[in-house]
Each structure stands twice: as C-alpha cells, then as structure tokens.
Amino acid sequence: MLTDTSSSTNVDAPVTIDNFEIKEEDLPAFEDMPFEDIEELPLEHPGAKDPEYRKRRDYIASLAKNFRETGVITDVDYTEEEQGVWRHVAGELEELHQKHASPFYLKAKKHLGISNDRIPQLTEMNRRLNELTGFRLAPIEGLVNTRSFLTWLSWRTMLSTQYIRHHSRPGYTPEPDIVHEAMGHIPMFTNEAFADYSQFIGLGARIATDEQIEQLGRLYWFTVEFGLVEAEGEIKAYGAGVLSSFKEMKHAFSDDVERRPFDLEQVINHEYTYSDIQPVLYVVPSYKFLKEETRRFIETFGN
Ligand SMILES: [Fe+2]
C-alpha cells in the first residue's frame, strides 16, 4: 500500500500497489495537471529557424492543449513531407530492428498496426493499447517535468507528442516526437509486465522525495529509454531511445558500449548526461524481473 502525499495529483485516497485496472473515473482531470513547465522550441532544434515548421508544430501542439479541455484526441492530417520523414526513419531502422529489437517489441509493433509506410495516429494506437493492457495515451505539446510525466504512468497513461522532427535532419531530434513515441515507446506498453512496471514507476513518483524522483528518473532512463533485455539467449533492445534512433541502435550493439547485467542499486545511482551517447547500458533478464525489482524499490518509499 502506498499513500499519496502529493498535492498536485488530486488523489486523496491511498493507492494499492496491485490496482492494475484504472477506470475512466479513477483518472484525474487532465486540465488540472500542472503543465507550466512545458518547454518552448529550443534554439538548437533543427526547425527553430524555419517559420513554416514552427507554425505547424504550434498547430499540432494546440491539439494537445485542446485534448486537456475536451478529453478527445484529435487525429493529425500529416502532410506528405511529414510522412516522408517517417518513411525515411522507419526504412533506415528496419534492418537494425530485425536484428536487434526485442522479439516482443517486433510482435507488438505489428499488433498495433504500426507500419513503415505511414505515421500512426494516437487514436488508433490508444484504442488497441487499451484493449490489451489498459494503458492510455494522452497528447502533450512538449517535455514536462519528471515528476508530472512519471506520475501519469501511475494511471497507466503515457503522455505522447504528435508532431514530427524537422525534415532537414530526419535522423535527429532533441525532443520527443511521434517517431520517438510510436517507433520507440508505445509498442512496449502492450506488454503486461512492462505496463505494470511503468505503473509502479508512476506510483513511486507520486510519493517520492526529490532524491527518489531523481532515482526513478535514472531507472526510467536506463530501462524505458535505453533498456536492453535477454531474449532467446541474445541481448536485444526494448528502450525507446535506442529503438527510435539509427545512431543509438548501432551504438548499443557496438564494442563501444559496456552492456551490464541490470542491478537496481547501480542503476538508480548511475548519473548520466542527457545529450551524450551512452557508454554503459543495462540488460534485464525479463520485464517481470524489472517489475518485481521496482515493486520492492518503491515499497521502501515513505518509510
Ligand atoms: Fe522517451
């Protein structure tokens, strides 16, 4: 049992650690969540000096604001140029995925109907996710602070951007975009153990001290973003930061990376630099293992 002490979540009742079924009425109102930390387009963004791109990005971001008022996800009518960016990245990643992506991820992508040919819509992925593991997607217009972002996972909800990176550099984005979300994150939420694990991180975030939030952030980084897993006697990728980037994918399986067995103590104390390519990655034996290790970890919170 965890007791929620956060004032920003609108939840007064204690939350149980085995409540994996989040009903519509359990969700806090999206409009009540503090999103004031959402960042503007940073200057080093490849689209920062392209007024057309900025206008388009602002428009797609406005759909996310709309969602918070109405609760309705709006499909984006992606342009041919945007579709081209998706096809380029998906095509480039295809061979690496077949070789190095976790078998679960590859199956999940198919189950969600994510293809290399067109950008998938949040509405269709959301529907399917909900049927499979009760996870939800909620559109967001940019990066939010760690506690807010992770807290939503406690309601089996992932905040997801809808816009796409700038066409001048399809292999790069300094911020999450629909490629990172749909090609990286979303398929893994169809895995029951992974979905429960994500929810545990969220439950932890609701009662964590500032130091524990940092630790949860590192755990998230080395698993959800950069995680590797043992599968069929091999090491495979399941982290979104790896799966959605040609450069990271190649790097993760090169001799330049130390691939260590996952150790919770080590991971939560492992400081990393956000913009650096990762010299150390951690390999979990299974998603269930990750879930149970994390359950034990967050059960120590608040004591
Ligand atoms: Fe991410």
Residues whose N, C-alpha, C, O or C-beta is under 5 A from the ligand:
A	BS01	LIG	A240
